[in-house]
Amino acid sequence: MALILNIETSTAVCSVSLGKDGELLTYKENKEGMNHATHLTVFIDSVLKENGLTPNDLDAIAVSMGPGSYTGLRIGVSTAKGLCYGSNLPLIAVSTLQAMTAPLLKDKAITSQLGDSAASIFCPMIDARRMEVYTAFYSFKNEEIRKVSAEIIDEESFVSDLAKSEIVFFGDGSSKCQSSLQSPNAIFVDDITPTAIGMIELSEAKYKAKAFEDVAYFEPFYLKDFVATTPKKNIF
């Protein structure tokens, strides 16, 4: 039983949720792009004030750990660490892809399309670049059955898996893969993004298990190294 602030900044959506005992109390989000540094602390302050709370009233801070945007993850994790240090709170890290999957598993409009939902595979995809995505496989119980990886998608991707099971593809990386993954067992769901709502039950479970991170040394799961680029045109 816990009061947990959840922070999600791994993609273009910035969101914050307050969960109590695994249930949603308050939620804030912005979908306007990578403006997380502007919105995140405002959302946190608003969520706490709406519930008459201060950071000291919380039991833990949870942050989406990635994979995702390098800059977005840095903003989320640094903010979460600051709150943990300032109020002496434990830090919880939640898989971004697993948090994406959680709400979808409860959506009957989606699961009713499946021949055998218990045997189906759920495959969240975050757009990386070109035809590459960050992805993993999860079961109907949201258990990881294939580890998180960076995959370049082509006509041969997941062929053996699709021959055996229905696979639900979702996330902003799935739309660019739809033309490549031609199979009657490939099911595509639109408009699924990582949000702090999907983190609530997962962070509550980790709190109960006391699965906390070392606040000093925790780093986001970038999956790939950050690559700096230079502009093509020099304006000076």
C-alpha positions in Angstrom: 0.0 0.0 0.0 1.7 3.2 -1.1 1.4 6.7 -2.5 3.7 6.9 -5.5 4.5 9.6 -8.0 5.1 8.2 -11.5 7.2 10.1 -14.1 7.2 9.2 -17.8 9.4 11.1 -20.3 10.9 8.5 -22.5 9.2 9.7 -25.8 7.5 12.8 -27.1 4.8 12.5 -24.4 5.5 13.9 -21.0 3.3 12.6 -18.3 3.0 12.4 -14.5 0.5 10.3 -12.5 -0.2 9.9 -8.8 -1.1 6.4 -7.7 -2.4 5.2 -4.4 -2.5 1.5 -3.6 -2.1 0.8 -7.4 -5.1 3.0 -8.4 -4.9 6.3 -10.3 -5.6 9.5 -8.4 -4.4 12.3 -10.7 -2.9 12.5 -14.2 -1.2 15.2 -16.3 0.3 14.9 -19.8 1.6 17.0 -22.7 1.8 15.6 -26.2 3.3 18.7 -27.9 6.8 17.2 -28.4 10.1 17.2 -26.5 9.3 20.0 -24.1 9.7 17.9 -21.0 12.1 20.3 -19.2 9.4 22.9 -19.4 6.4 20.8 -18.4 7.6 18.1 -16.0 8.2 20.0 -12.8 5.0 22.1 -13.4 3.0 18.8 -13.7 4.5 17.4 -10.5 3.7 20.5 -8.6 0.2 20.6 -9.9 -0.5 16.9 -9.1 0.7 17.3 -5.6 -1.2 20.5 -4.9 -4.4 19.1 -6.3 -4.2 16.4 -3.7 -3.0 18.6 -0.8 0.4 16.9 -0.7 4.1 17.7 -0.6 6.9 15.4 -1.7 7.4 14.4 1.9 3.9 12.8 1.9 4.9 10.4 -0.8 6.1 6.8 -0.2 8.2 6.6 -3.4 9.1 8.1 -6.8 8.8 5.9 -9.9 10.4 6.8 -13.2 10.2 5.2 -16.6 13.6 3.7 -17.2 13.6 3.3 -21.0 14.4 2.5 -23.7 13.5 5.8 -25.4 14.8 9.3 -26.0 18.2 9.9 -24.5 17.3 13.5 -23.6 13.8 12.6 -22.4 15.1 9.8 -20.1 17.8 12.1 -18.6 15.2 14.7 -17.7 12.9 12.2 -16.1 15.6 10.4 -14.1 17.4 13.5 -12.9 14.1 15.0 -11.7 13.1 11.8 -10.0 16.5 11.6 -8.3 16.2 15.2 -7.1 12.9 14.4 -5.5 14.2 11.3 -3.9 17.3 13.1 -2.4 15.2 16.0 -1.3 12.6 14.0 0.6 14.6 10.8 1.3 12.3 8.7 -0.8 13.1 5.3 -2.5 13.4 5.3 -6.3 11.6 2.8 -8.4 12.4 2.1 -12.1 9.7 0.8 -14.4 10.3 -0.6 -17.9 8.9 1.8 -20.5 7.8 -1.1 -22.8 6.2 -3.0 -20.0 4.3 0.1 -18.9 3.1 0.6 -22.4 1.7 -2.9 -22.4 -0.1 -2.8 -19.1 -3.2 -0.7 -20.1 -3.6 -2.5 -23.4 -4.1 -5.9 -21.6 -7.2 -4.5 -19.8 -8.7 -3.1 -23.0 -11.5 -5.5 -24.0 -12.0 -3.8 -27.3 -8.5 -5.1 -28.2 -8.3 -8.4 -26.4 -11.7 -9.5 -27.8 -10.2 -9.4 -31.3 -7.8 -12.2 -30.3 -8.5 -15.9 -30.9 -6.7 -16.9 -27.7 -5.6 -13.9 -25.7 -3.8 -16.0 -23.1 -1.6 -17.4 -25.8 -1.1 -14.2 -27.7 2.1 -12.1 -27.7 2.2 -8.4 -27.0 4.9 -6.4 -28.8 5.3 -2.7 -27.9 7.5 -0.7 -30.3 9.2 2.6 -29.8 10.4 4.4 -32.9 14.2 4.6 -33.0 15.2 5.7 -36.5 14.7 4.6 -40.1 13.2 1.0 -39.8 14.6 0.4 -36.3 12.5 0.1 -33.2 13.0 -0.6 -29.5 10.9 -3.6 -28.7 10.2 -6.7 -26.6 7.7 -9.5 -26.2 5.2 -9.7 -23.3 2.7 -12.4 -22.3 -0.9 -11.8 -21.4 0.2 -11.5 -17.8 2.7 -8.8 -18.8 5.6 -11.0 -18.2 8.7 -10.4 -20.4 9.2 -13.4 -22.7 11.7 -11.8 -25.1 14.2 -9.3 -23.8 14.2 -5.7 -24.9 16.3 -5.1 -28.0 16.8 -2.7 -30.9 15.4 -4.4 -34.1 15.6 -3.4 -37.7 12.3 -4.5 -39.2 12.0 -6.1 -42.6 9.8 -8.8 -44.3 11.6 -11.5 -42.3 11.1 -10.0 -38.9 9.1 -12.2 -36.5 8.2 -14.7 -39.2 8.6 -17.8 -37.1 6.7 -16.2 -34.2 3.8 -15.1 -36.3 3.5 -18.6 -37.7 2.8 -19.9 -34.2 1.0 -17.0 -32.4 -1.1 -13.9 -32.8 1.1 -10.9 -32.1 -0.3 -7.5 -31.1 2.0 -4.7 -32.4 1.6 -1.2 -30.9 3.4 2.0 -30.1 4.7 4.7 -32.4 7.3 2.3 -34.0 4.6 -0.2 -35.1 3.0 2.0 -37.8 6.1 2.1 -39.9 6.4 -1.7 -39.7 2.9 -2.5 -40.7 3.7 -2.9 -44.4 6.6 -5.2 -43.7 4.8 -7.5 -41.3 2.4 -9.2 -43.6 0.6 -12.0 -41.7 -3.0 -12.8 -40.6 -1.6 -13.2 -37.1 -0.2 -9.6 -37.0 -2.6 -7.3 -35.3 -1.8 -3.6 -35.1 -3.2 -1.1 -32.6 -3.0 2.6 -33.1 -2.4 5.5 -30.7 -0.6 3.7 -27.9 2.1 5.7 -26.3 4.1 5.4 -23.0 2.2 7.2 -20.2 2.6 7.4 -16.5 -0.8 5.7 -16.1 0.7 2.4 -17.3 3.3 2.7 -14.6 0.9 2.7 -11.6 0.3 -1.0 -11.0 3.9 -1.9 -11.9 5.4 0.7 -9.5 3.0 -0.5 -6.7 4.2 -4.1 -7.2 7.8 -3.0 -7.1 7.2 -1.0 -3.9 5.6 -4.0 -2.2 8.6 -6.1 -3.3 11.0 -3.4 -2.1 12.6 -3.4 -5.5 14.3 -0.1 -5.2 17.2 1.5 -7.2 20.3 3.0 -5.9 19.5 6.7 -6.2 23.2 7.7 -6.5 24.1 5.2 -9.3 20.9 4.4 -11.2 21.1 5.2 -14.9 18.3 5.0 -17.5 18.2 2.0 -19.9 19.3 3.8 -23.1 19.8 0.5 -25.0 22.1 2.3 -27.4 24.8 4.9 -26.9 23.9 8.5 -27.5 25.2 9.8 -30.8 25.8 13.5 -31.2 25.2 15.0 -34.6 26.2 18.3 -36.2 23.9 20.5 -38.3 24.4 20.2 -42.1 24.4 24.0 -42.5 26.5 26.5 -40.5 24.4 29.6 -40.0 27.4 31.6 -38.9 
